[in-house]
Amino acid sequence: MERNLTHIALFAALIAILGLVPKIDLAGGVPITAQSLGIMLCGTVLGAKRGALAVLLFLALVALGLPLLSGGRGGLGVFTGPSVGYLVGFPLAAFTAGWVVERTTLPLGIAATAGAVIGGIGVLYIFGIPGMALVLGKSLSEAAFLGMAFLPGDLIKSVLAGLITRALAQMRPGSVLSRA
């Protein structure tokens, strides 16, 4: 139990630390950040349940006003901005990424990359694009067009999540809880 809580807290901190990497703002007001890599890693390393809990802890801290999102954003106001759909999708993205890694027999690096693509891109876009459309007053197709600007970077982050997860498992067998 204590070990699980420690992992959840550490990965919530990892998401916050990845927010320190400078963001790139796109048209539409949703920034490209390294934080989605943290979301992917929560799932691929911790597994579905613990990964989602780490993300929920991170979002709770953001809601309390801690400036943990990229660019030093925090507070309840961020949940009314263009990135609200992505924020809502974060825990489900981590859960899905972890679920894919837990349920597949593919080699870990491939499974983690696939989980990151399915959860960290697919699920995240399912929530993010409608949220962006709603807040910006755009159609779903217009928001999807804006959202596709993230795809190249998100694909790179998915591959990185797979490589990092596999490397972590090689360095410390048993540390990748999604396969423990």
C-alpha positions in Angstrom: 0.0 0.0 0.0 2.7 2.5 1.0 4.7 1.6 -2.1 1.7 2.2 -4.3 1.1 5.7 -2.7 4.8 6.5 -3.2 4.7 5.6 -6.9 1.4 7.6 -7.4 2.9 10.7 -5.7 6.2 10.4 -7.7 4.4 10.1 -11.0 2.2 13.1 -10.2 5.4 15.0 -9.5 6.8 13.7 -12.8 3.9 15.2 -14.7 4.5 18.5 -12.9 8.2 18.5 -13.6 7.5 17.9 -17.3 5.4 21.0 -17.2 8.6 23.0 -16.7 9.7 22.1 -20.2 8.9 25.2 -22.2 5.5 25.0 -24.0 4.8 25.8 -27.6 1.5 27.6 -28.1 -0.6 26.8 -31.1 -3.5 28.6 -32.6 -6.5 27.9 -30.5 -4.8 28.4 -27.2 -3.9 24.8 -26.3 -0.2 24.4 -25.7 2.1 21.5 -26.8 3.8 20.4 -23.7 5.9 17.5 -22.4 3.2 16.8 -19.7 1.3 14.4 -22.0 4.5 12.2 -22.0 4.1 12.1 -18.2 0.4 11.0 -18.6 1.5 8.2 -21.0 4.3 7.1 -18.6 1.8 7.0 -15.7 -0.1 4.3 -17.5 2.7 2.4 -19.2 4.8 2.2 -16.0 2.3 2.2 -13.2 -0.5 0.3 -14.9 -4.1 1.3 -15.4 -5.4 2.0 -11.9 -2.2 3.5 -10.3 -1.5 5.5 -13.4 -5.0 7.0 -13.4 -4.7 7.8 -9.7 -1.4 9.6 -10.2 -3.0 11.8 -12.8 -6.1 12.4 -10.6 -3.7 13.5 -7.8 -1.9 15.9 -10.2 -5.2 17.3 -11.4 -6.4 17.8 -7.8 -3.3 19.8 -7.0 -3.9 21.9 -10.1 -7.5 22.5 -9.1 -6.3 23.6 -5.6 -4.4 26.4 -7.4 -0.8 25.0 -7.6 0.7 26.3 -10.8 1.7 22.8 -12.1 0.5 23.0 -15.7 2.9 24.2 -18.3 3.4 27.9 -18.2 2.7 28.0 -14.5 -1.0 27.6 -14.8 -3.3 26.3 -12.1 -6.6 26.8 -10.3 -10.1 26.1 -11.3 -10.0 28.5 -14.2 -7.9 26.1 -16.3 -10.9 23.8 -16.3 -12.9 26.4 -18.3 -10.2 27.0 -20.9 -9.6 25.4 -24.3 -7.6 22.6 -22.8 -10.4 21.4 -20.5 -11.2 18.3 -22.6 -7.6 17.3 -22.5 -7.4 17.7 -18.8 -10.6 15.7 -18.3 -9.1 13.0 -20.6 -5.8 12.8 -18.8 -6.8 10.1 -16.2 -8.7 8.0 -18.8 -5.7 8.3 -21.2 -3.3 7.0 -18.5 -5.8 4.2 -17.5 -6.1 3.1 -21.1 -2.4 3.2 -21.7 -1.9 1.0 -18.7 -4.7 -1.3 -19.5 -3.2 -2.0 -23.0 0.2 -2.8 -21.5 -1.3 -5.0 -18.8 -3.5 -7.0 -21.2 -1.1 -7.6 -24.2 1.6 -10.2 -24.5 3.6 -8.0 -27.0 7.1 -7.2 -25.9 7.0 -4.4 -23.3 8.5 -1.6 -25.5 5.9 -2.3 -28.3 3.1 -2.7 -25.8 4.0 0.6 -24.1 4.2 2.4 -27.4 0.8 1.0 -28.5 -0.7 1.9 -25.1 0.7 5.4 -25.3 -0.8 5.8 -28.8 -4.2 4.3 -28.0 -4.5 6.1 -24.6 -2.2 9.1 -24.8 -3.4 10.1 -28.3 -6.6 8.3 -29.1 -8.4 8.7 -25.8 -7.0 12.1 -25.1 -8.2 13.4 -28.5 -11.7 11.9 -28.0 -12.0 14.3 -25.0 -9.7 17.1 -26.0 -11.2 17.9 -29.4 -14.8 18.3 -28.3 -13.7 20.3 -25.3 -11.7 22.6 -27.5 -14.7 22.9 -29.9 -17.1 23.8 -27.1 -14.9 26.4 -25.5 -13.7 28.0 -28.7 -17.1 27.9 -30.4 -15.8 25.9 -33.3 -17.3 22.9 -35.1 -15.8 19.4 -34.3 -14.1 19.3 -37.7 -12.5 22.7 -37.1 -11.3 21.7 -33.6 -10.1 18.3 -35.0 -8.1 20.2 -37.6 -6.6 22.4 -34.8 -6.0 19.3 -32.7 -4.1 17.5 -35.5 -1.3 19.9 -35.1 -0.4 18.0 -31.9 -0.2 14.6 -33.7 3.5 14.6 -34.8 4.7 15.6 -31.3 2.4 13.1 -29.6 3.6 10.3 -31.8 7.2 11.1 -30.8 6.1 11.2 -27.1 4.4 7.8 -27.6 7.6 6.3 -28.9 9.6 7.9 -26.1 7.1 6.4 -23.6 7.7 2.9 -25.0 11.5 3.3 -25.0 11.6 4.7 -21.5 9.2 2.0 -20.1 11.3 -0.7 -21.7 14.6 0.8 -20.5 13.2 1.1 -17.0 12.2 -2.5 -17.0 15.7 -3.5 -18.2 17.4 -1.4 -15.5 15.1 -2.4 -12.7 13.1 -5.5 -13.3 9.9 -5.4 -11.4 9.8 -1.6 -11.4 7.3 -1.5 -14.3 4.2 -2.2 -12.3 2.0 -2.5 -15.4 3.7 -5.9 -16.1 4.4 -6.9 -12.4 
